[in-house]
Amino acid sequence: MRSFDVPVLGAIAVVWHQGRVILVQRGKAPSKGMWGFPGGHVELGETAMEAAVRELAEETGVTARAVEYLTSFDIILRGEDGGIQRQYHLAAVLCEYLGGAPVPADDAAAAEWLQAEGLETAGLPLLDNVTDVALMAQARWRGLST
């Protein structure tokens, strides 16, 4: 069995701060040029919460504390022939911003704070679920602060 014949566990860092989330533009395949949350593969012996914080720091230089699992979802990438090329299960981790300004690094071509509301009309090519997850984070932070 080849390593890409099985689903891959990944984690994304959903950092909520002052009405905004950090998004990165992917600099490499898959999804080169698309915007989404910082994240990547969960390494052996690492939790998805740890991976989200690590990937955030590697891709943006921002530090954060993992608060809780927000949601999870599947991404199935298909080739032109309809065959499955890769499959990911992503754990979205809600993170509390600690410090740093987002600067693209590792495999990110760009990194910025963006308003959660209005992402779908911001004119950026967004990965699946980005807007929904951003709004979920907004609702969850409101619930945590009351």
Buried (B, 14 or more C-beta within 10 A) or exposed (E): EEEEEEBBBBBBBBBBBEEBBBBBBBBEEEBEEBBBBBBBEBEEEBBBBBBBBBBBBBBBBBBBEBBEBBBBBEBEEEEEEEEEEBBBBBBBBBBBBEEBEBEBBBBBEBBBBBEBEEBEEEEBEBBBBBBBBBBBBBEBBEEEEE
